[in-house]
Amino acid sequence: MTPKEMTAVRDKRMLAALNMEKPDRIPIMLSGQMYFKFIDPTMTISDWWERQELVEENLIKAAQLPILDEMDSVPAATGVPMDFMQQNFAAMWFAKMKVPGHDIAKDALWQIDEQGPMTEEDYDTIINKGWGVLKQELLNRIGFDPEKLPQPDSEYMGKVNEKIAALGKTSVGMAGGLLPMPPFETLSGARKLPKFFRDLYRMPDKVRAALDIIEQEEVENTVKAIKALPGVYGFIGGTRSGCDFISPKVFEKFYFTYYQKVVPAMQANNVKTWFHMDGNWETFLPYFREFPKAQCVWDPDHVTSNIKMKEILGDKMCITGNVPPALTSVGTPEECYKYAKETIDIFGDTGFIMNSGCSVPPNAKRENIEAVILATLGQPLNK
């Protein structure tokens, strides 16, 4: 098949899973961008910023390796300057980023360094002047000027995308880029987590009033983003609000309300909601049953129980994962193969995408990733 024909096959496969239908086989979408090390093990995480072209070249090479070439997903490419990623990603929490090779060791994971620039009085600013006004002020307080950020090189990205297209991977992708986080998460970073959790009990009405304002503005921002950058699904993360962090009462009052607003808005624009959920969400899974069938995707980081996810959400939305990152790093191929097979036994071949829990870690072993792929394909483990 030509790359274009292969892309059509993979698109059909991925859409079938997302739509809760049975594909020709289970799609394989191993998230994460660190498997450039499979080509050159001497490379470090700092190369993600310092040698961007080499990273992308090796990601594309890795996607063509035997067995790994069965992955349906596109090898991630950056195409953005370091400062752009630093400020855009970290700024979601009004934080800064410690960068490998600059602030920390070359092969250490980047770290979000919380700044907590928001004060108690700022809740009144949100209520009286709007979230957009305070958001700009908070960015200024930590030294960020979004209008002066270096921008991605569109010409360079176009060349990278041509190389990726030649691989015949799926074109089913994200709408809107990195969409706004749930406002609960945003405030937890703006205030710093301990202060924000105290606010929930000391001034719950004021926090709720501020959240009403932020939620409405962020829903509008989400719709603008997905209209500007079309795609099949929109990525929304959840990190600090699983059942190990907050109670059902707090979840209902301060967190879930945003999903109840943003999911219908995305559905109205023909975009599915991709819930990337870090941590344990077992207690809260029943809440997500209220959304229409096949409108959402549940993408865990391996902490939430496979059995519970299947039991509660298996008939409502596509589920991805859920291979533990640690297993691909320190486990054996036999252990990874066994885990993947057991995961397939739980979820079946309808409404399921084989994926890493959150992402493939930088120290994952190639033979372990191959074992996961072989198990998904129903092929024996190579000895």
URPEPE-V118421 format. One record per residue. N is the residue number from 1. PHI is phi in degrees with one decimal (NA if undefined). PSI is psi in degrees with one decimal (NA if undefined). D_CENTER is the distance of its C-alpha to the mean C-alpha in Angstrom with 2 decimals. Layout:
# URPEPE-V118421
{{N:PHI:PSI:D_CENTER} {N:PHI:PSI:D_CENTER}}
This chain:
# URPEPE-V118421
{{1:NA:149.4:30.94} {2:-74.7:160.7:30.07} {3:-54.7:-39.0:26.51} {4:-64.5:-41.3:26.55} {5:-67.4:-38.6:27.76} {6:-66.7:-38.6:25.20} {7:-60.5:-40.8:22.38} {8:-62.4:-39.5:24.06} {9:-64.3:-45.9:24.14} {10:-67.9:-37.0:20.47} {11:-61.2:-45.8:19.63} {12:-61.4:-40.4:21.96} {13:-63.4:-47.9:20.49} {14:-67.0:-42.9:16.89} {15:-65.2:-35.3:18.21} {16:-61.5:-44.8:20.47} {17:-63.8:-44.7:17.81} {18:-63.9:-31.3:15.81} {19:-91.9:12.2:19.24} {20:64.2:32.4:20.27} {21:-110.3:169.2:22.86} {22:-90.0:118.0:24.03} {23:-84.0:176.2:23.08} {24:-65.1:-29.8:25.43} {25:-158.4:166.7:23.31} {26:-65.0:127.1:19.96} {27:-65.9:149.9:17.25} {28:-119.8:116.4:15.71} {29:-134.8:82.1:12.20} {30:-84.1:100.5:11.70} {31:-66.8:162.0:8.37} {32:107.1:158.4:9.18} {33:-126.7:17.5:11.93} {34:-96.8:5.1:14.69} {35:-80.3:12.3:16.87} {36:-63.8:-20.7:19.09} {37:-69.9:-18.6:20.97} {38:-65.4:-24.4:22.19} {39:-87.2:-42.2:24.37} {40:-137.9:96.2:25.51} {41:-64.1:-14.5:25.15} {42:-80.5:-11.2:26.81} {43:-70.9:155.4:23.92} {44:-123.1:169.9:21.95} {45:-61.8:-29.9:18.62} {46:-61.6:-23.7:20.70} {47:-64.7:-22.0:21.26} {48:-55.0:-32.4:17.78} {49:-101.4:-40.6:19.56} {50:-82.7:-29.1:23.19} {51:-131.1:61.0:23.51} {52:-58.3:-44.7:20.87} {53:-64.6:-38.9:23.02} {54:-67.4:-39.9:23.76} {55:-58.7:-47.9:20.14} {56:-67.5:-36.4:19.44} {57:-62.0:-42.7:22.74} {58:-76.1:-28.8:22.01} {59:-63.1:-42.8:18.59} {60:-66.7:-38.9:20.56} {61:-64.0:-42.5:23.32} {62:-62.8:-35.4:21.16} {63:-69.1:-9.6:19.87} {64:-107.7:2.1:23.61} {65:-67.7:151.5:24.66} {66:-54.6:140.3:26.39} {67:75.6:-50.9:24.23} {68:-63.7:-23.8:20.98} {69:-69.6:-6.8:22.05} {70:-81.7:-9.1:21.43} {71:-63.0:135.3:17.64} {72:-84.6:-22.9:16.87} {73:-79.7:158.7:13.72} {74:-79.1:136.1:14.37} {75:-64.4:125.0:14.56} {76:-64.6:139.3:12.33} {77:-123.4:151.5:14.75} {78:-92.3:-75.7:14.86} {79:71.3:12.6:17.98} {80:-126.0:146.1:17.62} {81:-65.5:156.8:19.96} {82:-58.2:-45.4:19.14} {83:-60.7:-34.8:20.25} {84:-65.0:-47.6:17.99} {85:-66.8:-43.0:14.76} {86:-51.6:-53.5:16.44} {87:-79.8:-37.2:17.37} {88:-70.3:-41.6:14.63} {89:-74.9:-51.1:11.81} {90:-65.0:-33.3:14.31} {91:-66.5:-13.8:16.01} {92:-60.9:-28.4:13.39} {93:-108.4:10.4:15.21} {94:53.8:48.1:18.43} {95:-124.3:177.6:18.31} {96:-114.9:170.5:19.10} {97:-120.8:132.4:17.66} {98:-89.2:120.8:19.76} {99:-101.4:132.7:19.58} {100:-56.5:135.3:20.67} {101:85.0:-9.3:24.18} {102:-120.6:-57.4:24.89} {103:-104.2:-21.2:24.38} {104:-138.7:178.5:23.65} {105:-58.4:153.4:24.50} {106:-58.8:-34.8:23.58} {107:-108.7:23.4:21.60} {108:-92.5:150.9:19.92} {109:-68.2:143.6:16.23} {110:-59.9:151.9:15.78} {111:-127.1:139.1:16.25} {112:-85.2:120.1:15.66} {113:-104.6:97.9:19.29} {114:-63.3:139.9:19.77} {115:-109.0:-32.3:22.68} {116:59.8:53.5:23.23} {117:-78.6:-8.9:25.23} {118:-85.6:138.4:25.59} {119:-105.9:170.2:28.90} {120:-59.6:-39.6:30.23} {121:-63.7:-22.4:32.16} {122:-69.1:-19.5:29.09} {123:-59.8:-39.0:28.42} {124:-66.6:-34.4:31.64} {125:-63.2:-42.7:30.52} {126:-60.6:-47.4:27.51} {127:-66.2:-38.7:29.90} {128:-91.5:-29.4:32.68} {129:-120.1:-12.0:31.11} {130:102.2:158.0:27.57} {131:-70.5:-37.7:24.08} {132:-57.7:-37.2:24.10} {133:-65.9:-49.5:27.19} {134:-69.0:-36.5:25.94} {135:-56.3:-45.6:22.55} {136:-64.3:-40.3:24.56} {137:-64.4:-42.3:26.90} {138:-64.1:-39.8:24.33} {139:-63.2:-40.4:22.92} {140:-63.7:-37.1:26.54} {141:-63.6:-29.1:27.25} {142:-100.5:9.8:24.85} {143:87.7:20.0:26.14} {144:-103.5:136.9:23.55} {145:-125.2:95.1:24.90} {146:-54.7:-28.5:22.23} {147:-73.5:-15.1:25.13} {148:-109.4:10.7:25.99} {149:-69.7:141.0:22.71} {150:-63.5:142.2:23.07} {151:-104.4:155.1:21.51} {152:-58.0:147.1:20.02} {153:-85.2:102.9:22.91} {154:-64.2:-35.2:22.86} {155:-66.6:-44.1:25.68} {156:-65.0:-43.8:24.06} {157:-63.1:-33.7:20.75} {158:-62.0:-40.2:23.01} {159:-66.9:-40.4:24.63} {160:-63.2:-43.8:21.45} {161:-65.0:-31.5:20.33} {162:-63.9:-41.1:23.84} {163:-66.3:-38.7:23.53} {164:-67.5:-41.3:20.25} {165:-59.3:-31.7:21.96} {166:-70.7:-10.7:24.81} {167:-82.1:-17.5:22.77} {168:75.3:27.9:22.67} {169:-83.7:172.3:18.97} {170:-67.3:146.5:17.37} {171:-100.7:1.2:17.11} {172:-70.3:117.2:15.03} {173:-148.3:-170.2:12.02} {174:-74.9:146.1:10.12} {175:-103.0:139.0:12.52} {176:81.2:-1.3:12.86} {177:69.8:-141.7:10.48} {178:-83.4:100.5:8.47} {179:-75.0:162.0:10.04} {180:-56.9:142.2:11.85} {181:-74.6:163.3:10.75} {182:-55.2:135.0:13.24} {183:-54.6:-30.5:16.48} {184:-55.9:-44.0:17.14} {185:-67.5:-42.2:14.33} {186:-60.4:-47.2:15.64} {187:-66.3:-32.8:19.16} {188:-64.4:-30.1:18.50} {189:-82.8:-39.8:17.65} {190:-62.4:-37.9:20.42} {191:-92.7:-16.2:22.94} {192:77.2:142.5:21.63} {193:-56.4:-49.5:20.76} {194:-60.2:-42.2:24.39} {195:-66.1:-41.1:25.94} {196:-64.8:-42.7:23.58} {197:-63.0:-34.3:24.18} {198:-67.4:-38.2:27.88} {199:-58.5:-36.5:27.67} {200:-60.1:-27.3:26.51} {201:-103.2:-28.1:29.87} {202:-85.1:-33.1:32.13} {203:-142.7:56.5:31.35} {204:-60.1:-37.2:29.34} {205:-67.1:-38.6:30.94} {206:-70.4:-40.0:30.16} {207:-62.5:-43.0:26.50} {208:-64.0:-39.4:26.33} {209:-64.5:-39.7:28.21} {210:-67.3:-40.7:25.85} {211:-62.4:-35.7:22.79} {212:-57.9:-42.7:24.66} {213:-67.9:-48.5:24.93} {214:-64.7:-43.7:21.38} {215:-57.5:-44.6:19.92} {216:-64.2:-43.0:22.24} {217:-66.3:-39.0:21.54} {218:-73.4:-30.8:17.75} {219:-63.5:-43.6:18.19} {220:-62.7:-40.9:20.52} {221:-65.3:-36.2:18.20} {222:-64.2:-45.3:15.48} {223:-62.6:-41.8:18.27} {224:-61.8:-42.0:19.52} {225:-65.8:-43.4:16.28} {226:-74.4:-23.0:15.84} {227:-75.3:-33.3:19.57} {228:-76.9:-31.3:19.48} {229:-131.6:89.0:16.79} {230:-63.4:155.0:17.15} {231:-177.0:-179.8:14.88} {232:-85.3:-38.0:14.50} {233:-136.0:155.5:11.37} {234:-114.2:131.6:9.63} {235:-87.6:119.6:6.03} {236:-128.4:122.7:6.91} {237:-90.6:154.0:5.94} {238:-135.0:122.9:8.93} {239:-129.1:-42.0:10.32} {240:-114.1:32.3:14.07} {241:-145.1:18.2:15.38} {242:-72.2:179.2:15.58} {243:-72.3:-8.5:19.16} {244:-83.1:-10.2:19.79} {245:-104.7:-45.8:19.50} {246:-132.9:162.4:21.20} {247:-83.9:162.8:23.76} {248:-57.2:-36.2:23.67} {249:-62.8:-45.1:25.99} {250:-67.9:-40.5:23.74} {251:-58.6:-45.8:20.68} {252:-64.5:-45.0:22.87} {253:-78.5:-37.0:24.45} {254:-114.2:-15.7:21.83} {255:-117.9:-56.3:18.32} {256:-64.8:-21.7:18.34} {257:-56.7:-33.8:20.44} {258:-67.0:-44.1:17.64} {259:-61.3:-35.5:15.96} {260:-66.3:-19.8:19.52} {261:-96.6:-42.1:19.81} {262:-79.4:-33.9:16.64} {263:-63.1:-48.3:16.27} {264:-61.7:-34.7:19.88} {265:-65.8:-38.9:19.54} {266:-70.3:-39.7:16.78} {267:-61.7:-39.0:18.92} {268:-63.3:-20.3:21.90} {269:-108.2:21.0:20.33} {270:59.6:37.4:19.49} {271:-124.0:128.5:15.69} {272:-77.6:155.4:13.84} {273:-98.3:118.2:11.35} {274:-96.8:103.1:8.08} {275:-84.0:105.7:7.80} {276:-94.1:104.4:4.97} {277:-113.9:103.4:8.02} {278:-83.3:140.3:9.09} {279:94.8:-167.7:12.87} {280:-96.4:120.2:15.62} {281:-119.3:15.5:15.67} {282:-55.9:-46.3:18.77} {283:-64.0:-30.0:21.12} {284:-94.8:-4.7:19.01} {285:-55.3:-40.3:18.15} {286:-59.2:-29.3:21.36} {287:-59.4:-34.6:20.44} {288:-77.8:-3.9:17.81} {289:-72.0:-13.7:20.68} {290:-74.0:-14.5:22.03} {291:-83.2:152.0:19.75} {292:-59.2:149.8:21.25} {293:-60.0:136.8:20.92} {294:67.1:14.7:18.44} {295:-90.1:-22.6:16.92} {296:-124.9:163.1:13.68} {297:-127.6:133.9:11.29} {298:-105.5:116.4:10.65} {299:-122.2:91.7:7.89} {300:-86.4:174.8:9.29} {301:-110.5:17.4:9.57} {302:95.9:-11.4:13.25} {303:-76.8:-42.2:15.03} {304:-69.1:138.4:15.64} {305:-62.9:130.4:18.56} {306:-57.9:-44.0:18.35} {307:-63.0:-42.8:21.73} {308:-66.4:-41.1:20.91} {309:-62.0:-44.3:17.86} {310:-65.3:-43.3:20.18} {311:-63.5:-41.0:23.07} {312:-95.7:-38.1:21.58} {313:-113.5:-5.9:18.93} {314:-59.0:-24.9:20.02} {315:-99.8:3.7:22.25} {316:-113.5:-33.2:20.03} {317:-151.9:156.6:16.65} {318:-64.4:139.3:15.01} {319:-120.1:139.1:13.50} {320:-114.3:164.5:11.53} {321:105.0:-158.9:12.13} {322:-143.2:52.3:13.41} {323:-74.3:122.0:15.00} {324:-61.4:130.0:15.23} {325:-55.7:-39.8:14.39} {326:-61.7:-35.2:17.81} {327:-64.9:-38.8:19.55} {328:-73.3:-15.2:18.62} {329:-92.3:-47.8:19.89} {330:-114.4:-6.5:23.07} {331:-82.1:-179.1:23.78} {332:-103.5:161.9:26.05} {333:-56.7:-37.9:25.54} {334:-63.0:-40.4:27.57} {335:-68.1:-41.4:25.32} {336:-66.6:-41.5:22.12} {337:-61.5:-46.1:24.04} {338:-63.2:-42.7:25.35} {339:-63.8:-44.5:22.05} {340:-62.1:-42.5:20.56} {341:-62.9:-42.8:23.83} {342:-65.0:-36.0:23.83} {343:-64.7:-42.5:20.34} {344:-65.4:-36.5:21.65} {345:-60.9:-34.0:24.77} {346:-75.4:-49.2:22.92} {347:-90.5:-23.1:20.72} {348:77.2:-165.5:23.06} {349:-111.0:14.9:22.49} {350:-122.9:127.2:21.74} {351:68.8:35.5:18.43} {352:-141.9:138.1:16.63} {353:-124.2:125.0:14.39} {354:-70.4:128.0:14.81} {355:-151.5:163.1:11.75} {356:-74.9:153.8:11.29} {357:-72.2:108.1:10.40} {358:72.2:-77.5:7.02} {359:-159.1:161.5:8.47} {360:-70.4:123.8:12.06} {361:-75.2:160.9:13.78} {362:-61.0:-27.7:16.23} {363:-100.4:19.0:19.17} {364:-64.1:144.3:18.42} {365:-88.7:135.7:21.65} {366:-57.1:-42.1:21.99} {367:-64.9:-26.5:24.31} {368:-74.5:-39.3:21.84} {369:-66.6:-40.0:19.20} {370:-60.4:-38.3:22.20} {371:-63.8:-40.1:23.26} {372:-63.3:-42.9:20.09} {373:-65.7:-44.9:20.55} {374:-61.7:-41.2:24.26} {375:-61.8:-40.2:23.86} {376:-67.0:-35.6:21.66} {377:-78.5:-8.4:24.34} {378:74.7:23.3:27.05} {379:-101.3:154.7:28.72} {380:-69.0:153.8:30.50} {381:-72.1:128.7:29.19} {382:-69.0:138.5:30.85} {383:-104.0:NA:33.30}}
